[in-house]
Amino acid sequence: MVAYIIRRLIGAAVMLAVVSMVTFSIFFVVPRAAGATAEDFAARYVGKTATDETISKLADSLGFNDPVVVQYGRWVKGIFAGSEYNTGASVESCPAPCFGYSFITHQPVWPDLMDRLPVTLSLALGAAVVWLLAGIGTGVLSALRRGSIFDRAAMTVALAGVSLPIFFTGIVSLVVFSYGLGITAPGGVYVPLFENPVQWAYHLLLPWITLAFLYAASYARLTRAGMLETMGEDYIRTARAKGLPERMVVVKHGLRGALTPIVTIFGLDFGLLLGGAVLTEKTFTLNGVGKYAINAIVKNDLPQIMGVTMLAAFFVVFANLVVDLLYAVVDPRVRLG
């Protein structure tokens, strides 16, 4: 088991290195191959209001005239050791971990990301709990009652959940439950968990349910398909023949066998959400990482965009690492491979 964990940790580190190279290439190598100049890169860093003379000086002082390999090494070094950006008039310091320095907001990117991460983390965790409980529970019951009214109704709702976009269900939920019935908060407010847990849950309840509705539908269909396949296996009939309680047969033998694809998709979904639930945060006006990314794109703030990209990549890689470790728990044969 220890060797399996070490292999997966090394693989995750290598993947992060590859992701950093790909990210840097997308923003710097590909545009350069398409004909972009050092001044074009500098213009994206400083925004649209800078003069040509200012852009030319910044292109040189920020090192955009250096070879691409040197620029990449400087960028990676900044993540671990911090960086200093010479603008000509002043030297801006970006302490480690430096994911870039925004010359539009005159702030390092990392503290901004950390200020908004609790919002995205709270949204993702709460929604994940809701969609796992609702999705897996509905899928198991539908599989056990195949062809019943409950099964057909649940799969119809699941189909609607998969089909409807989050910005539609979010707006409808706001109109009905917040502005119409006044049951839930209308969004736009985030209360830290340890400051007031009740208000924290109250203001995030509708975003949780709205976001979970989309994912729970997929998980219900996936769980139902997995349970239908698993419950027909020979070892399930053997377990029943031994006189085991039906609950143990379903949970310990049936559901465990159907968990592998669920664990896989959950790792991907949760990792992507931690990188920013863009549509949900925009719909409910939550200042999380996703809304931060949208604002960065609108402002053409390259350091902020790269910072969000790397943070999202880290969470996806980390989530997949956790999934690999969970595989060894769900199916012990995995750690032998």
Secondary structure, DSSP 4 states (H G I P E B T S, - for coil): -HHHHHHHHHHHHHHHHHHHHHHHIIIIIHHHHTT--HHHHHHHHH-SS--HHHHHHHHHHTTTTS-HHHHHHHHHHHHHH-EEEE-SS-EEEEPSS---EETTTTEEHHHHHHHHHHHHHHHHHHHHHHHHHHHHHHHHHHHHTTTSHHHHHHHHHHHHHHHS-HHHHHHHHIIIIIIIS--S--SS----TTT-HHHHHHHHHHHHHHHHHHHHHHHHHHHHHHHHHHTTSHHHHHHHHTT--HHHIIIIIIIHHHHHHHHHHHHHHHHHHHT--HHHHHHTT--SHHHHHHHHHHHT-HHHHHHHHHHHHHHHHHHHHHHHHHHHHH-GGGGG-
